[in-house]
Amino acid sequence: YFTYRFMSLWKIVVFLMVILFSIWTDGDDPAMFFQLFNAGFGPHNIVVEEIQIHLGGTVIPNLANVTLTGDSVEVAAAYKSAFYVTLIQIFAAYICYIFGKFACKILIQGFSYAFPINLVIPLVVNLLIAACGIRNGDTCFFHGSVPDYLYFESPPVFTLSDFISRQMAWVWLLWLLSQTWITIHIWTPKAERLASTEKLFVLPMYNGLLIDQSMAMNRKRDDQKDVKTEDLAEIEKEKGDEYYETISVHTDNTGSSPKTVKSSDQITRIYACATMWHETKDEMMSFLTSVIRSDDDQSARRVAQKYLGIVDPDYYEFEANIFMDDSFEISDHSWEDMQVNRFVKCLIDTIDDAVSEVHLTNVRLRPPKKYPTPYGGRLVWTLPGKNKLICHLKDKFKIRHRKRWSQVMYMYYLLGHRLMDLPITVDRKEVIAENTYLLALDGDIDFKPNAVTLLVDLMKKDKNLGAACGRIHPVGSGFMAWYQMFEYAIGHWLQKATEHMIGCVLCSPGCFSLFRVKALMDDNVMKKYTLTSHEARHYVRYDQREDR
């Protein structure tokens, strides 16, 4: 926009210079363009002289055969007409641009943008022809609204064939077809919801004089690629077995690996990461039902994409991870051994109940796969939608506990091990990181899949956006719920809304926030979060507000 300000001024200067040059080439004094300004926009009369035209053999009158009859009359000039026409043109063009951009943002471009733009020229021409025909039959038509000497005049033809053949209208029809063909891409938009102006249009402003051609030509060809069935198969192929890897998997990237970015790398990937400690069964139920709903939504999108051939611009890959602190206790059989505590057992028992509640039938999942890990253990469930639910069981004697270190753990696990250790090129890793998101959750959160979709839309709208948080509503009853409503109304609804309008949100809550992986992998972002607390301000900044 800053550059286009100077471009607009430069266009005005060039346009003015062309006008003055045209006046000079006609033999007139260019200074009269400024001297007669007040006279032209003030009360004055116009002398109308009657002429007699001798029509020859051609349709277009020959001006050399025009003779004056000597009769003339003075009429009062409608000197404000140019001002009114300019105002109408300015406001009409601005309203057209605003509503056209709004139609592109909310994905109704076909009917509300492309159709009117292509219809406006033939519709206006036909309306003008009809208005001229009515005026020829009734000279008082529009008298008093439009000055008589400024009204449109139709050519002396009476049939459509004469208009097309004798008035060179066929050239105009070819121009119309050419414009329609050049701007045919506006009928098949592929932009994301609420896309920015920079993504929708080539230039940030519009041509107010030719608004329809300007909006049609200015609309970009969307470069967002559709998710294909081959891309889904490519993702399944690359997943492989991530728990039993061989040495040959991690090869050197500089070898014979392809350097081109695959289309499957641009598919949205969402990793839902929740931290738990001593949640109750009801709190676990709220979280698990939310995960099952997301699994069901992703599965429906995958089936529609794979078997029905439906192009889904909102398709995403999904995986849920639970990081449970203090998951082990001394075994009942031997004090030298450790066993999972009652909270882990409660989580295992609650999963089947959550799946049954979402699918409205009695469902029992297969027992989870158990893997020993250096930090404790890992349980892996395969949900009904074939997505993974992974529970990481942390032993506080082997790894740091508390929520902040769980967040550090899943950031380094997902971004470092699961992404950066892939045997692919750096270019592919960069594209995958651009389209991969971490969904930070609490163990008692309750959300719907469309809430995540809204956050992803915000991320796609602005590539420089690092994180986005949802609007949180406390549920329940009693004094504590009332206090939470007051606290959330101030902190989440008012404070964060104000920060969003004046700059950026300074504090993103850990209960429901979406983070872009590429932003987290920037220089000294995750590393700063791993600082151990040695000073008082460290305890306040990192430990007391560990979920932010």
Stockholm file with secondary structure:
# STOCKHOLM 1.0

chainA/1-548         YFTYRFMSLWKIVVFLMVILFSIWTDGDDPAMFFQLFNAGFGPHNIVVEEIQIHLGGTVIPNLANVTLTGDSVEVAAAYKSAFYVTLIQIFAAYICYIFGKFACKILIQGFSYAFPINLVIPLVVNLLIAACGIRNGDTCFFHGSVPDYLYFESPPVFTLSDFISRQMAWVWLLWLLSQTWITIHIWTPKAERLASTEKLFVLPMYNGLLIDQSMAMNRKRDDQKDVKTEDLAEIEKEKGDEYYETISVHTDNTGSSPKTVKSSDQITRIYACATMWHETKDEMMSFLTSVIRSDDDQSARRVAQKYLGIVDPDYYEFEANIFMDDSFEISDHSWEDMQVNRFVKCLIDTIDDAVSEVHLTNVRLRPPKKYPTPYGGRLVWTLPGKNKLICHLKDKFKIRHRKRWSQVMYMYYLLGHRLMDLPITVDRKEVIAENTYLLALDGDIDFKPNAVTLLVDLMKKDKNLGAACGRIHPVGSGFMAWYQMFEYAIGHWLQKATEHMIGCVLCSPGCFSLFRVKALMDDNVMKKYTLTSHEARHYVRYDQREDR
#=GR chainA/1-548 SS CHHHHHHHHHHHHHHHHHHHHHHHHTTSCTTHHHHTHHHHTSSCEEEEEEEECCCCSSSSCCGGGCEEEEEEEEEECCTTHHHHHHHHHHHHHHHHHHHHHHHHHTTCHIIIIIHHHHHHHHHHHHHHHHHHHHHHHCTTTTBTTBCGGGSCCCCSCCSHHHHHHHSCHHHHHHHHHHHHHHTGGGGSCCCCTTCCHHHHBSSSSCCSSSHHHHHHHHBCCCCCCCCCHHHHHHHHHHHCCSSSCCGGGSCCTTSSCCCSCCGGGGSEEEEEEEEESSCCHHHHHHHHHHHHHHHHHHHHHHHHHHHSCCCCTTCEEEEEEEEESSCEEECSSCTTSEEECHHHHHHHHHHHHHHHHHHTSCCCCCCCEEEEETTEEEEEEECTTSCEEEEEEECTTTSCCSHHHHHHHHHIIIIIIIIITSSSCHHHHHHHHHTEEEEEEETTCCCCHHHHHHHHHHHHHCTTCCEEECCCCCCCCSHHHHHHHHHHIIIIIIIHHHHHHHSCCSCCCTTEEEEEHHHHTSTTSHHHHTCCCCSHHHIIIIITTTTC
#=GC SS_cons         CHHHHHHHHHHHHHHHHHHHHHHHHTTSCTTHHHHTHHHHTSSCEEEEEEEECCCCSSSSCCGGGCEEEEEEEEEECCTTHHHHHHHHHHHHHHHHHHHHHHHHHTTCHIIIIIHHHHHHHHHHHHHHHHHHHHHHHCTTTTBTTBCGGGSCCCCSCCSHHHHHHHSCHHHHHHHHHHHHHHTGGGGSCCCCTTCCHHHHBSSSSCCSSSHHHHHHHHBCCCCCCCCCHHHHHHHHHHHCCSSSCCGGGSCCTTSSCCCSCCGGGGSEEEEEEEEESSCCHHHHHHHHHHHHHHHHHHHHHHHHHHHSCCCCTTCEEEEEEEEESSCEEECSSCTTSEEECHHHHHHHHHHHHHHHHHHTSCCCCCCCEEEEETTEEEEEEECTTSCEEEEEEECTTTSCCSHHHHHHHHHIIIIIIIIITSSSCHHHHHHHHHTEEEEEEETTCCCCHHHHHHHHHHHHHCTTCCEEECCCCCCCCSHHHHHHHHHHIIIIIIIHHHHHHHSCCSCCCTTEEEEEHHHHTSTTSHHHHTCCCCSHHHIIIIITTTTC
//
